[in-house]
């Protein structure tokens, strides 16, 4: 067995072991609801903002005593808050360290397969880089879907909070009602905010962490309105009604813009993907022909110019079809 085959088998083993860990965590969470709730709260606190971390770490240390040894080891791995937020939103049962390890193993598999079967090193490196970033791209798509659903739920949540305030409930109690009555993703976000307030964070700190987890302009309006109302007083229920109405109008306008620009967006996707797909096809179908792009000096100029023109074209089309709301 040569060295390349041995390294390929090691990378496949590492990637397979990571998948087994993910499946095991998903299975255990499905069996034990209490353990799933504890882990979810820990992940939200790890993926939260910068405020009140001393209190959140204290709770995290106490809560770790209630889970098994394996979960303790996984949850104590180093955290990457931005990546953790994406993993929590996509409901992937792993933390940032395990995800990075799995992505690197997948990239190593691509690199080693390329070195073994592709005609040159550049293609192998490109394959490895693509496979490294594929899991991250799926996370970005899941995060975008998460934010869109949160945005659609936000007006209803504000209406519910306004009704709770009118009936005599406190702000924290109203936020707790949102966590109990509504569905994910807004349920989990507001439940985490209530948990942070119960742990001793101020309302300002808890709302700052909420806005860090969900970077929504409309949510920021809501948080600023609540903070100003607590400092200066006023009718918070009426303010919530106005914000809810404004958000609904913005969402409706955004849907109209999306429908009107659909043709341009799909045309942009086809125009950008077509040269790349044709390059990949010719690379495998007639390698000697396409290899002139990097074996000849003029070919390198053409390849560099094509890449620059692709980027310029993508930017121009994006500016055409994007409308600031």
C-alpha positions as CSV (number, residue, x, y, z in Angstrom):
1,X,0.0,0.0,0.0
2,X,1.5,3.3,-1.1
3,X,1.5,6.5,1.1
4,X,-1.2,8.2,-0.9
5,X,-3.7,5.3,-0.5
6,X,-2.9,5.1,3.2
7,X,-3.6,8.8,3.7
8,X,-6.8,8.5,1.7
9,X,-8.0,5.7,3.9
10,X,-7.2,7.7,7.0
11,X,-9.2,10.7,5.8
12,X,-12.2,8.5,4.9
13,X,-12.0,6.9,8.4
14,X,-11.9,10.3,10.1
15,X,-14.9,11.5,8.0
16,X,-16.8,8.3,8.7
17,X,-16.1,8.5,12.4
18,X,-17.4,12.1,12.5
19,X,-20.6,11.0,10.8
20,X,-21.0,8.2,13.3
21,X,-20.7,10.7,16.1
22,X,-23.3,13.0,14.5
23,X,-25.7,10.1,14.1
24,X,-25.1,9.0,17.7
25,X,-25.8,12.5,19.1
26,X,-29.0,12.8,17.0
27,X,-30.2,9.4,18.2
28,X,-29.5,10.2,21.9
29,X,-31.2,13.5,21.6
30,X,-34.2,11.9,20.2
31,X,-34.5,9.5,23.1
32,X,-33.8,11.9,26.0
33,X,-35.9,15.1,25.7
34,X,-34.4,16.6,28.9
35,X,-30.8,16.1,27.7
36,X,-31.8,17.6,24.3
37,X,-33.2,20.7,26.1
38,X,-30.0,21.1,28.2
39,X,-27.7,20.8,25.2
40,X,-29.8,23.2,23.1
41,X,-29.6,25.8,25.9
42,X,-25.8,25.3,26.2
43,X,-25.3,25.7,22.4
44,X,-27.4,28.8,22.3
45,X,-25.4,30.3,25.1
46,X,-22.2,29.4,23.4
47,X,-23.5,30.9,20.2
48,X,-24.8,34.1,21.9
49,X,-23.4,37.6,22.0
50,X,-20.7,39.1,24.1
51,X,-22.8,40.3,27.0
52,X,-23.1,38.4,30.4
53,X,-20.6,35.7,29.5
54,X,-19.5,35.3,33.1
55,X,-23.0,34.4,34.2
56,X,-23.6,32.2,31.2
57,X,-20.3,30.3,31.8
58,X,-21.3,29.7,35.4
59,X,-24.6,28.2,34.3
60,X,-22.9,26.2,31.6
61,X,-20.5,24.6,34.2
62,X,-23.5,23.6,36.4
63,X,-25.5,22.3,33.5
64,X,-22.6,20.2,32.2
65,X,-22.9,18.1,35.4
66,X,-26.4,16.9,34.3
67,X,-25.2,15.3,31.0
68,X,-23.1,12.3,30.3
69,X,-19.3,12.1,30.0
70,X,-19.3,12.0,26.2
71,X,-21.5,15.1,25.9
72,X,-19.3,16.9,28.5
73,X,-16.3,16.2,26.3
74,X,-18.0,17.4,23.2
75,X,-19.5,20.5,24.7
76,X,-16.1,21.5,26.3
77,X,-14.4,21.7,23.0
78,X,-13.3,25.2,21.8
79,X,-16.1,27.3,20.5
80,X,-16.4,29.5,17.4
81,X,-19.5,31.6,18.1
82,X,-20.3,32.6,14.5
83,X,-20.1,29.0,13.3
84,X,-21.9,27.7,16.4
85,X,-24.8,30.0,15.6
86,X,-25.0,28.6,12.1
87,X,-24.9,25.0,13.4
88,X,-27.7,25.7,15.9
89,X,-29.9,27.3,13.3
90,X,-29.4,24.4,10.9
91,X,-30.2,21.9,13.7
92,X,-26.9,20.0,13.0
93,X,-26.1,18.0,16.2
94,X,-22.4,19.0,16.4
95,X,-20.4,22.0,17.5
96,X,-18.0,24.1,15.6
97,X,-14.9,22.0,16.4
98,X,-16.4,18.8,15.1
99,X,-17.8,20.5,12.0
100,X,-14.4,22.0,11.1
101,X,-12.8,18.5,11.6
102,X,-15.4,16.9,9.4
103,X,-15.0,19.6,6.7
104,X,-11.2,19.2,6.7
105,X,-11.5,15.4,6.5
106,X,-13.9,15.8,3.5
107,X,-11.4,18.2,1.9
108,X,-8.6,15.8,2.5
109,X,-10.6,13.1,0.8
110,X,-11.1,15.3,-2.3
111,X,-7.5,16.3,-2.4
112,X,-6.2,12.7,-2.1
113,X,-8.7,11.4,-4.7
114,X,-7.6,14.2,-7.0
115,X,-4.0,13.3,-6.6
116,X,-4.7,9.7,-7.3
117,X,-7.1,10.0,-10.3
118,X,-6.8,13.5,-11.8
119,X,-4.1,14.3,-14.4
120,X,-2.5,17.3,-12.5
121,X,-2.1,18.7,-9.0
122,X,-4.1,21.9,-9.6
123,X,-7.2,19.9,-10.2
124,X,-6.7,17.9,-7.1
125,X,-6.2,21.1,-5.0
126,X,-9.3,22.6,-6.5
127,X,-11.4,19.5,-5.7
128,X,-10.2,19.5,-2.1
129,X,-11.0,23.2,-1.7
130,X,-14.5,22.7,-3.1
131,X,-15.3,19.8,-0.8
132,X,-14.0,21.7,2.2
133,X,-16.5,24.6,1.5
134,X,-19.5,22.5,0.5
135,X,-20.7,21.9,4.1
136,X,-20.3,25.6,4.9
137,X,-22.4,26.5,1.8
138,X,-25.2,24.2,3.0
139,X,-25.0,25.9,6.4
140,X,-25.3,29.3,4.8
141,X,-28.4,28.2,2.9
142,X,-29.9,26.7,6.1
143,X,-29.1,29.9,8.0
144,X,-30.8,32.1,5.3
145,X,-33.9,29.9,5.4
146,X,-33.8,30.2,9.2
147,X,-33.6,34.1,9.1
148,X,-36.4,34.2,6.5
149,X,-38.7,32.1,8.6
150,X,-37.9,34.2,11.7
151,X,-38.7,37.4,9.8
152,X,-42.1,36.0,8.8
153,X,-42.9,35.0,12.4
154,X,-41.7,38.3,14.0
155,X,-44.9,40.4,13.3
156,X,-47.1,37.6,14.8
157,X,-44.8,37.4,17.8
158,X,-45.0,41.2,18.4
159,X,-48.8,41.1,18.1
160,X,-48.8,38.3,20.8
161,X,-46.4,40.3,23.0
162,X,-48.6,43.4,22.6
163,X,-51.7,41.5,23.6
164,X,-49.9,40.1,26.6
165,X,-48.8,43.6,27.7
166,X,-52.3,44.9,27.4
167,X,-53.7,42.1,29.6
168,X,-51.3,43.0,32.4
169,X,-48.3,40.7,31.8
170,X,-44.7,42.0,32.3
171,X,-42.3,42.1,29.4
172,X,-40.4,38.9,30.5
173,X,-43.7,37.1,30.9
174,X,-44.8,38.2,27.4
175,X,-41.5,37.0,25.9
176,X,-42.0,33.6,27.7
177,X,-45.4,33.4,26.1
178,X,-43.8,33.7,22.7
179,X,-41.5,30.8,23.6
180,X,-44.4,28.7,24.7
181,X,-47.0,29.5,22.0
182,X,-45.0,29.9,18.8
183,X,-42.9,27.5,16.8
184,X,-39.2,27.5,15.9
185,X,-37.2,29.4,15.0
186,X,-38.6,32.4,17.0
187,X,-39.6,30.1,19.9
188,X,-35.9,29.1,20.5
189,X,-34.6,32.6,20.1
190,X,-37.0,34.2,22.6
191,X,-36.7,31.2,25.0
192,X,-32.9,31.7,25.1
193,X,-33.5,35.5,25.8
194,X,-35.8,34.7,28.7
195,X,-33.3,32.1,30.0
196,X,-30.6,34.8,29.9
197,X,-32.8,37.3,31.8
198,X,-33.5,34.6,34.4
199,X,-29.8,34.0,34.8
200,X,-29.2,37.6,35.8
201,X,-28.5,39.4,32.6
202,X,-30.2,42.8,32.1
203,X,-32.9,43.2,29.5
204,X,-30.5,45.3,27.5
205,X,-27.8,42.6,27.5
206,X,-30.3,39.8,26.7
207,X,-31.7,41.8,23.7
208,X,-28.1,42.7,22.5
209,X,-27.4,38.9,22.5
210,X,-30.6,38.2,20.7
211,X,-29.7,40.8,18.0
212,X,-26.3,39.2,17.7
213,X,-27.8,35.8,17.1
214,X,-30.3,37.1,14.6
215,X,-29.0,40.1,12.6
216,X,-32.3,41.4,11.5
217,X,-33.0,45.2,11.1
218,X,-36.6,44.7,12.2
219,X,-35.6,42.9,15.3
220,X,-33.1,45.7,16.1
221,X,-36.0,48.2,15.8
222,X,-38.0,46.1,18.3
223,X,-35.0,45.8,20.7
224,X,-34.3,49.6,20.6
225,X,-38.0,50.4,21.1
226,X,-38.1,48.1,24.2
227,X,-34.9,49.6,25.6
228,X,-36.0,53.2,25.1
229,X,-39.4,52.5,26.5
230,X,-37.9,51.0,29.7
231,X,-35.8,54.1,30.2
232,X,-38.3,56.8,29.2
233,X,-41.7,55.2,29.6
234,X,-44.6,55.1,27.2
235,X,-47.2,52.8,25.7
236,X,-45.1,49.7,24.7
237,X,-48.1,47.8,23.3
238,X,-48.9,50.6,20.8
239,X,-45.2,50.8,19.8
240,X,-45.2,47.0,19.2
241,X,-48.4,47.3,17.0
242,X,-46.7,50.0,14.9
243,X,-43.5,48.0,14.5
244,X,-45.5,44.9,13.6
245,X,-47.5,46.8,10.9
246,X,-44.2,48.2,9.5
247,X,-42.6,44.8,9.4
248,X,-45.6,43.3,7.6
249,X,-45.4,46.0,4.9
250,X,-41.7,45.5,4.5
251,X,-42.2,41.7,4.1
252,X,-44.9,42.1,1.6
253,X,-42.8,44.6,-0.4
254,X,-39.8,42.2,-0.3
255,X,-42.0,39.4,-1.7
256,X,-43.1,41.6,-4.6
257,X,-39.5,42.6,-5.4
258,X,-38.5,39.0,-5.3
259,X,-41.2,38.0,-7.7
260,X,-40.3,40.9,-10.1
261,X,-36.6,40.2,-10.1
262,X,-36.9,36.4,-10.4
263,X,-36.1,36.3,-14.1
264,X,-33.0,38.4,-13.6
265,X,-31.7,36.3,-10.7
266,X,-32.2,33.0,-12.5
267,X,-30.6,34.4,-15.7
268,X,-27.6,35.5,-13.6
269,X,-27.3,32.1,-12.1
270,X,-27.2,30.4,-15.5
271,X,-24.8,32.9,-17.0
272,X,-22.4,32.5,-14.1
273,X,-22.6,28.7,-13.9
274,X,-22.4,28.0,-17.6
275,X,-18.7,28.8,-18.2
276,X,-17.7,26.9,-15.0
277,X,-19.7,23.8,-15.9
278,X,-18.3,23.8,-19.5
279,X,-14.8,24.2,-18.1
280,X,-15.2,21.2,-15.8
281,X,-16.7,19.1,-18.7
282,X,-13.9,20.0,-21.1
283,X,-11.3,19.3,-18.3
284,X,-12.4,15.7,-18.1
285,X,-13.4,15.2,-21.8
286,X,-10.4,16.8,-23.4
287,X,-7.7,17.6,-20.9
288,X,-4.9,18.3,-23.5
289,X,-7.1,21.0,-25.1
290,X,-8.0,22.9,-21.9
291,X,-4.6,22.5,-20.4
292,X,-3.3,25.2,-22.8
293,X,-4.9,27.7,-20.4
294,X,-2.2,27.1,-17.8
295,X,0.7,25.7,-19.8
296,X,0.8,28.6,-22.2
297,X,1.5,32.2,-21.2
298,X,-1.4,33.7,-23.2
299,X,-3.6,31.0,-21.7
300,X,-2.9,32.2,-18.2
301,X,-3.8,35.7,-19.3
302,X,-7.1,34.4,-20.7
303,X,-7.9,32.4,-17.6
304,X,-7.2,35.4,-15.3
305,X,-9.2,37.7,-17.5
306,X,-12.1,35.3,-17.6
307,X,-12.1,35.1,-13.9
308,X,-12.1,38.9,-13.5
309,X,-14.9,39.3,-16.0
310,X,-16.9,36.7,-14.3
311,X,-16.6,38.6,-11.0
312,X,-17.5,41.9,-12.6
313,X,-20.5,40.4,-14.4
314,X,-21.8,38.8,-11.2
315,X,-21.4,42.0,-9.3
316,X,-23.2,44.1,-12.0
317,X,-26.1,41.6,-12.2
318,X,-26.4,41.5,-8.4
319,X,-26.6,45.3,-8.3
320,X,-29.3,45.3,-11.0
321,X,-31.6,42.7,-9.4
322,X,-30.9,43.8,-5.7
323,X,-33.2,46.5,-4.3
324,X,-32.6,48.0,-0.9
325,X,-35.8,47.8,1.2
